[in-house]
Amino acid sequence: MPKPSEHRDRDDTHLMVATKRSLTAVRKSPGRRLNMQEYLDLVQSWERPTQTQIETFIGFVSVAHSWYKHLPLHPPGVPFHFFPDPWAGCDIVVLPRGRVGARERVGDKGFHYTWMPTTEYRQKFGCLNYHARAGSSFLLGDGVVVNPRPPSPTLYTSRGPAALPESLLEAGSVSCTGVILSSDN
């Protein structure tokens, strides 16, 4: 009969392998890029964000991380991409066989101060989302990385992950430095 520590070692190894597979699945570049019509087909059923939701979202992003730790203080900064996303406010999860999908957040509390249920997120910000390579993942104490971001803004479609249309990236991009001021300050 295996000793308890042997079970733990096997469980730890299984967790490390599963985490590595998850990170590989999410971090790889999408194999294709959506054209603008495909993107519009994905987001057309969602309500357009209101001006208040847009302004509230900008304030949210400005305090979503301690950006001064993740971004250079001087220009040119790091590109941030802002875009409507049908899965905004959801957790991106790795499903069996390495497929990536979205799951609505439910409950009262998450692990990060910006966590909120998907319904609350959508009420505050509509379908707005952002992508920045800096400050996007969280490492929990047990070695699990939560919500790692792919290298570029990606939507998860029925045909797999796909990069956003280039014209959308250009229109919704801004370079940010570590000096981001919240409208609350």
KAVENCOR-V450397 format. One record per pair of residues at least 4 apart in sequence whose C-alpha atoms are under 6 Angstrom apart, sorted by the first residue. I is the first residue (numbers start at 1). GAP is how many residues later the second one is. D is the distance in Angstrom with one decimal. If there is no record, write none. Layout:
I_GAP_D, I_GAP_D
This chain:
8_4_6.0, 15_4_6.0, 22_72_5.6, 23_4_5.7, 25_73_5.8, 26_124_5.6, 27_123_4.2, 30_131_5.3, 30_132_5.1, 30_133_5.9, 32_130_5.2, 33_129_5.1, 33_130_4.4, 33_131_6.0, 34_4_5.8, 34_128_5.9, 34_129_6.0, 34_130_5.6, 34_131_5.3, 35_130_5.4, 36_129_5.7, 40_4_5.5, 43_43_5.8, 49_4_5.8, 49_77_5.2, 52_4_6.0, 53_4_5.9, 53_71_5.8, 53_72_4.6, 57_68_5.5, 59_123_5.6, 60_4_5.8, 62_120_5.7, 67_4_5.8, 67_111_5.2, 68_110_4.1, 70_64_5.6, 70_65_5.7, 71_106_5.5, 71_107_4.7, 72_5_5.8, 72_105_5.4, 72_106_5.5, 73_104_5.1, 73_105_4.7, 77_98_5.2, 77_99_4.8, 77_100_4.4, 78_97_5.1, 78_98_5.3, 79_95_5.6, 79_96_4.2, 80_51_5.7, 80_52_4.9, 80_93_5.5, 80_94_5.4, 80_95_5.9, 81_49_5.3, 81_50_5.1, 81_91_5.4, 81_92_4.4, 82_47_5.9, 82_48_4.4, 82_90_5.0, 83_45_5.8, 83_46_5.5, 84_43_5.2, 84_44_4.6, 84_45_6.0, 85_42_5.4, 85_43_6.0, 85_44_5.9, 86_41_6.0, 88_39_5.3, 88_41_5.5, 89_29_4.9, 89_32_5.5, 90_12_5.9, 90_13_5.4, 90_14_4.6, 90_15_5.7, 90_28_5.8, 91_11_5.6, 91_12_5.2, 92_9_5.7, 92_10_4.6, 93_7_5.7, 93_8_5.4, 93_9_5.9, 94_4_5.9, 94_5_5.7, 94_6_4.4, 95_4_5.0, 95_5_5.6, 104_14_5.6, 105_12_4.7, 105_13_5.0, 106_11_4.9, 110_5_5.3, 121_4_5.8, 122_4_4.2, 131_22_5.7, 137_9_5.9, 137_10_5.5, 137_11_4.6, 138_7_5.5, 138_8_5.3, 139_5_5.8, 139_6_4.6, 140_4_5.4, 154_8_5.5, 154_9_4.5, 154_10_5.9, 155_6_5.7, 155_7_5.5, 156_4_5.7, 156_5_4.4, 157_4_5.8, 169_4_5.8
